[in-house]
Amino acid sequence: MLLNALIVLATIAFMELFSIVAHKYIMHGFGWGWHRSHHEPRTGWFEKNDLYAVVFAGIAIALIWFGTRGYGRIEWIGAGMTGYGLLYFIAHDGLVHQRWPFRYVPRSGYFKRLYQAHRMHHAVEGKEGAVSFGFLYAPPVTKLKQQLQAQQNQLRGPRGQGAATDHAAPAGRD
């Protein structure tokens, strides 16, 4: 029983680490086609990005099913994935994105930091330049602000001039 609980807790912790990597390199990489909807205004209850939850729920269900049929203790990995999904739904979909039928904005502590970190994740347009890819872990807000500022400065280039605004100097008069 204790081993099963440890497997569930370890899976939840692993899922956050996995989610950070998947969010940064898959969702903001080749999986942007699904994730883009999450960075655009939602027009209904669901968005294309929710397909990621469906995929992971399917994997968790399969692990639970196979585990209960004697294939090791993998049902507890599935249970941990399900627990992580519930925490994700509460913290990310509910708290941060207000997909609940009521509105709550945290004023202090961990939930405020989580809320602010994810809002900063959405502070940039498109898939490039985002910060804070965790769903349950939020780096310190001051660190994220510094990262955003550094990325904005990098995009602008030297002396605040971005590549899109660099033009050849006008020809002088002879």
N, C-alpha and C positions, 0 to 999 in steps of 0.2 A: 504494500500500500504506500509506504514512504517512497519507494523507488518510483512508483507511478506518479506521485505528486511532484517529485523532482524532475521527472521527464517532462511533465506539463510545464513547470516553471522554466526549465532550461529551454524548452521549445519557444515559449513566449519571448524570452530574452534573445534567442537566436533569430526569431522572426523580426524583431526590431532591427537587428544588425543586417539581416538579409534585406529588409525593406528599405533601409538607407541606401544600400548598394543598388538594389533594383530600381528605386525611385530615381536615383541620379543617372544611372547608366542605361537602364532599359526604358523607363517611362519618359525620361528627358533625352533619350537616344532614339533607337529604332522603334520603340513602342509609343512614340509621341502621337501617332495617329489616334490611339485610344485616349491617351492622357490629355491631349490638347483640350478636350471638352471640359476638363476640370479647371483649366486656366481661362475659360471663357464664361460669360454669364450663363447660368443654367436657365433653361426655358420650361422645365417640367420637373417631375419628381426624380427622374433618373437622367444620367449622363453616360456617354459612351465609356468613360473611365470606370464606371461601375462593373464593367466586364472583368476587370482585374479581380475584383472581389468574388465574382462568380467562378473564375478559374481557381482561385485559392480555396474557395469553399468546396469545389469539386474534388480537389486534391485531398482536403481534410476529410471529406466524406468517404473517399476511397480508402484512405489510411485507416479510418475507424472501422469500415466494413471488413477490410482484410484482417485487421488486428483482432476483431471479434471472432474471426474464423480460424484463429490459431497461428497466424503469421507473426509471431513475436509480440512485442509490446507496442507495435506501431499505432495502435488505437490511441495511445496516450500522446503520441506526437500529433495525431489528428485532433485530439482534444485540446492540446496546447495551441495549435493553429486556430482552432475555433475560439479559444479564449482570447487570443491576440486579435482576431477579427472583431470580437465583441468590444474589446478595449479601443480598437481603431474606430469602430462605429460611434462609440460614445465620445471619445476625445476629438477625433478628426471630423467626422461627418456632423456630429451633433454640436459639440462645443465650438469648434473653429468655424465651420461652414454653416452653422445654424440650420441644419436640415431637420431640426425638431420643430414641433408646432409652437414652441415658445422660444424666447430669446434670452440668453444669459451671457453676459460678458464678464469674465473674471476680473477682479480688481487687485488681486495680490497673489503671491505665491507661485507654485508650480504651474497651475492652470493659466495664470496670466502670462508667464514666460512661454508656455507652449502656444498659447493663442498668438502672442506677438511674433514668435519665431515663424509660425506658419504664415502669418500675414506678410512678413518680410519675404518669405519664399515666393509669394504672389506679387511682390512689389515690382518685378520686372516683367516685361512683355515677352512672350515667346518662351522657348525652352532653354535659351542660353542665359548665363549670368545669375541663375537662381542660387539661393543659399538655403541652408537648413532642410535637409532631405528626410529627416526622421519624422515619424508620426507620433511617437510617445516620448522621444528624447528631444529636448530643445537646448541647443547651445546657449550660452549667455547672450542676452540681447545686445550688449555692447560689442561683443565679438562679431555678431552678425552685421551690425551697423558698419563696423570697420571693413568687413568683407565686401559689403555692398558698395561702400564708398570707393574702395580700392578697385573694384571691378568697373565702376563708372569712370573712374580716372583713367583706367587702362583703355576703355573703349573710346574715350575722348582723345587720347594720345597726348603728346607734349603740349603744354600751354593751353589745354582745354580744347584742342582742335581734333575732332574725330575725322576719320578717313572720309566720311561722307560729306564733310564740310570743307575739306582741304581743296582749294582751287589754286590754279596757277596765278601768280601775281599779275596784275594788269600791266600791260606793256607801258613802259615809260615814254614820255615825249622826247623827241630828238630835237 
